[in-house]
Amino acid sequence: MSSIFDPAVPAGAYDEFLVEALPAARAQRDWTPADGPMPALYLSHGAPPLFDDGPWLRQLFGWARSMPKPTSVLIVSAHWESAPLMLSAPAAGTPLVYDFGGFHPRYYGMTYRTPDASALAARVAAAMPATEPVHQHPRRGLDHGAWVPLMAMYPLGDVPVLQLSMPTHDPDRLLALGARLRELRAEGTLVIGSGFMTHGLQFVTREMFHGVVPAWSSDFDAWVADALARGDVDALAGYRKAPGMPFAHPTPDHYLPLFVTLGAATTPDAPVETAIDGYMMGFAKRSFQTVG
């Protein structure tokens, strides 16, 4: 019996998904200024097993289809922590970063050739103050916190994509970074913080592979959902005292992109809408978008 962790055909679910998704993706209408600003997103991104999880692939694609197709995507991933602030290489077809290990060779041969993103790079650079300039990396491609979910959301690979490094663990600085990106939303750019709402890999148990959700994961997820519903950014910034910690996030890298998303909202305490919830291997998939 196969599962997303031991599929009969590696990435076979993704192959099946593409059969239905590609025609729908071609029919998606493009963003226009009349649509108003694109939302900012926080998504729980998954790793190669996402390509073997048909329901999750369709959740991400359905989310993307609920919006007009953006003019470009700017994504801050848990997997690129770098200061000073850096942008990935903007050239068309920049190679991917396969920053994971122990998987079938199929996943290391997957490609996602996106268009040239030089125009977006120039806009991001212009949005940064002189005190925190952004540096253009000449070679770095998209890591799996970017290309894995985007291959589900925009499978045609026809949207320019850039990745911005996460330069700090300070929620206030990340909120400020998101605020500088806010103006890009009015130009059709989709700003995404990519992480995982719970990510206690060190505490995985055999039971979690069979659908058991540990209390540390469900408790933290419920706490975040409540704080988001109340617009309580101060509580979210105090995550180290949250229920389920430190098991939910032994390191905070998969949680912190949330603050870039909130910073890019009209106000950080603006309402959010949950687009995806539930669990994968006991980890919370909670993903949301800003409203306004």
C-alpha angles and dihedrals in degrees: 000000000000127000137178087271095050107022122184087228115026108238088359091135089057091052089053091045092055092058091066099026102055097063090047091048091053089054095051111116121235124248117261129188088253088069092064123221119343113242122253115241138210111196135181099227111194126204133252092311087070086076088062095047107085097182093052092047089054093047091056093044092048089051091053091047091054088069132050114264107272124236088234143344126235112189133186110201132196087230099067113059109167137147130227094049113269137190124210120246109286101207119120114266096013107181118258127246111238096202099170136079143212099037133124115281090247091076093054091056097053115116136198110187107190127184126265111292100190093119091055091047090055092050093049091049090050091051093058122088122239089252092062110029120180119237123215113231109216098212115012115118132195117299124218092268085068110029099040097061093034091056086061097041099042105017094170090068089220099130120087110244132195129178122217119203122240103239101186147017092225109113092207093054091047091050088052090049090052091049090057089055094049095093091059090066090066087058093056098264116144109221112204134186107201122199137105123271091227123016112168096150092160090062100050113138131195089250091061090064087060098052103274112143112208118227092241089062099043093043094052092045092051091048092052092047091053094047091048091049089054094043088235102161092166091058091048090051089054091060094136088076094046124119111272096029136168090014094058091054116013083174120023099224096106093048101044100069084073088078093057087054093049091045090055091055120097086261125359091242093051117129120274132202121220110230100176132017136159128081142285115201087341095307119121113248093195109156127170146174132220121251114219 
